[in-house]
Amino acid sequence: MNKNKIGVVVDSTFKMNASFIQEKDIRVVYLDILVGDKTYKDGELTNDEIYAFMDKNIKVTTSQPAPNRFMNAYQSLLDDGYEHVICLTVSESLSGTFNSANLAKGMLEDPSKVTVFDTKSAICGAEFLAEALIQHIESEDSLEAILQAFLKTRDTGLLIFTVDDLMLLVRSGRLSKIQGMIGNLLKVKPILRFDQGKLDVEHKVRTSENVLKYLVSEVAKLADKAKTVVRVSYTTTSDMADKFAMEIKEKFDNVQVKVVDRISAVIAVHVGKAGLGIYLTNI
């Protein structure tokens, strides 16, 4: 237990390292993946297995956690002696998970013991923010200072990612139909910016090589200002993620870059094959 006696809850889309979760006593609330008439917990299926179902035209969707899952996570931490719980969720603009987490707070005997934050991010961005929250909990002297430090961290980062098929995002309601049709008709590789919960098609390129060039140029813009952190995640293309990370290491001395892991299966359903995401922030 940390000195501030503050527990942490995240949802499964954060895809955090198992040893880190255990070391920091973090509770993870799982989203569901629905394949045909079967339901799986996020993490029970690999991304490749999900895409195999989709290739066979089997319907694959996702579902936010029921509030009681969050309530049980909060209560378990409070029962273990934590005096307050901070819950982080994937961006509210992408999922109803934030709403479930808030509803669960109201189900507790003392809701004031729980603070719920929308990270306004996802994948490797959400993971970075969870790790930053742990650092704030361990270094700050009060709950108020921790919350203020976290909000400052949250409001400085952004997520950029690329997908092969925009229509997956259109069908799931994450992107407008017009944006999806334009991207697919032109047969381009769209680059999307997810900044403080808002998703937009920012740029379009023809090749994977041009995707990497564009992402490197975005890193350069931040690296010119201050020390920069870059986190990288992917659905299936680890080689592309590794190539990007290597290029960043070779070109910039003041950038910390890390390939974290595959994007969680729930997010992979909506991003599709060959998805690559980077989270950028100055520190």
N, C-alpha and C positions, 0 to 999 in steps of 0.2 A: 504493500500500500504506500502511495506517495505521501509526502509530508503534509499536503493540503487535504488529504482524504477525499479526493475527487475522483469518481469513477467515470469511465468513458464507454459509450455505446456507439457503434457504427453499423451501417447496413452492409450486406455482403458484396455490393458492387465495388466497394473500396479495394477488394482483393489484396488485403494486407498480408505480410509475411506471417506464417503460423507461429514461428518462434517469438516474433515481436508481440503478437497478440497475447501469447501465453505469459511472456515476461512482464508486460504492462497490465495484465489482467483486464483486457478489453473484452466486452461482450459484443458478439456479432449477431445481428438479426437478419435472417435469410429472406430474400425474395424468392418467388416461385417461377419456374419455367413450365409452361403447359405445352405438351407435345401430343397432338391428337386429343385423346381422352385421358391421358396420364399426366400427373403432376410430379415435378422433380424440384428439389431444393437447388438453389443456385450453388454450383460447385459439384453437383452429382453428375453432370454431363460436361464433357469437354467441348470446346468450341468446334472442333472437327466433327464430333458426333452431332452437334446441333445443325451444322451445315449439311451433313449427310441426310438428315431428316428433311431439311428444306429442299435439297436437290431432288428428293423423291416426292415433292409437292405435299408433304405432310405439314399441316398447319402448326407453326411454332409461335407462341406468344408468351408474354411475361405478366406477372401480377405482383402488386405491392404486398408487403406483409400485413396481416391483420393486426390491429392495434394491440391485441393481447400479447403478441410476441414481444413488442417493445415494452409493454407493461411488466412482463415477466423479467426482462433484462434489467430494467430499472430496479425492480424490487430485489432481485438477486444481489445487486451491488449494495443497495441500502441495507439489506440483511447481513451482508458481509462487513458492515461497519463504515462504509463510505458515507460521508455527510452530505455530499451533493453529487449529482450525475450530470454530465454534459453529453448530449447525443448529437452526432453529426449524421446528416443524410445526403444522398445524391441530390442534385439540384431539383428544386420543386418544379421547375419548368419541364423536366424530363420525366418525372414520376410522381405518383401520389404518396410516395414513401414518407415525405416530410409531414404530410397531413396525418398519416397513421401514427407517426411518432408523437405528434402533438395531441392527438386524441387519447393516446395511451397515458400521457402525462396527466390529463384530467381524470383518469381512472384511479389514480393513486390517492391514498389518504391525505398526503400533503404534497400537492403538485409543485409547491415552491421549491422543492428539493431537486427539481429537474429543469435544465435549460436545454432547449432544442434549437439547433442551428441548421439552416439550409446552407450547405457549402457553396451553392451557386456554381458548382463544378461537378466533375465526374472522373471516372477512371484514375489515371495517375495523378490528376489534380486533387481529387478527393483524398487519395492516399497521402500525398504530401501534406495536406492540411491536417489530417489526423495526426501525423507525426509531429507537425508543428504544435498542435494542441498539447500533446504529451510534453513537449519541451517547455511550453509555457506553464503547464501545471507544475512541473518540477523546478522551475526557476523563479516564478513570480510568488509574491507573498500573500496574495488574497484572491478570493474568487473574482472580485470586480476587476482586478488587474489582469487576471487570466483572460476574462471575457473580452476586455478591451484589446489586449495583445492579439488574441485570436482574430477579432474582427479586422484589425489592421492588416494582419497577414492575409486573411481571406480576400480583402478588397484590392490586393496588388497583383494577383496572378490571373492568367488566362490560359485557355486550352485551345489548341489548334489541331485538327485532325482531318484525315482524308479517308474517303470511302470509295468503293468501286461502283456501288449502285445506290443512288440517292432515293430510289423509290421505296427502299426499306424504311427510311426515315419518314417518307411521306405517308406510307400506309400506317405507321405507328403514331402519326399525328405530331411528330417532332419537327416537321418541315412542311412548308406549303407545297401544294400540288404543282403550281407553276414553276417554282424553283427546281423541283425534282424533274419535271419534264424537260426543262431547258438543259439541265446537266446531262441527262441521258440521251437526248436527241443529238447533242453535239459530240457524244461519245468522248467526253473528257473526264479527267480525274479531278473531281471537285475538292477544294480545300475549304473547310468550314472553320469559322471562329466561334468559340463558345466563351463569351466574356460576361462574367457576372450574371449568368443564367440566361443570356440571350444568344440564340443560335442563328447564324447567318452564313450563307454561301459567300465566301470572301474572294475566292480566286479560282481559276480553272486552268489546268495545264493538260498536256497531251500524254506525258510519259511519267513513269515512276522516278526517273532521273530528275525531271523538272520539279516533281514534288519535293525531293530532297533539297534541291537548290533553293526553292522557295522557303522551306522550313529553316534552312541555314541562314537565309537573309533575315528572317524574323528574329532569330537568336541574336544576330549581329546588332539589330536595332536596340535591344535591351542591353547587350554586353557593352555597348558604347557609353551607357549611362552609369552602370554600377555592377557589382558582382552579381552574377546571375545563376539561378538554379534551373536546370532542365531535367524533367522526368519524361521517360519514353515508355509507351505501352503499345501493344499490338494484338490483333486477333489471331492471325496465323503466320504472318510474315516476319519472323524473328530476324532473318537475314537483312531485311531492309532497316529494321530498328537498330541492329548492330552497326550497320554501315553508316547510318546517320550519326550515332553516338561517336563512332571513331572519327568522323569528319569534324565534329564539334571539338573533340579533344585536340585534334591537330591544329585547328584554326584559332582557338581562343584559350588564353591562359586564365582568364577570370570567370570561367564558366564551369560549374559543377554539373556534369551530366551523368545520368544513370538510367539504364534500361531496367525497369522494375519487374515486369512480368506480362503475361497475356492479359488482355482485357477480360473482365469477368464475363461469364457465360450470359448473364442477363443482358448486359450491354452489347455483347457480341451479336445477340439476336437482332438488334436494331442497326448495328453498324455494318455487319456483313463481312465477307471474306476480304482479306488484304487491307483491313482497317489499321491505321497507324495514328496514334495520338501523342502529342507532346504538350507538357505543361510548362509554362514559362513564368518566372517571377524574379524580381530583384530582391536581394537580401542585404 
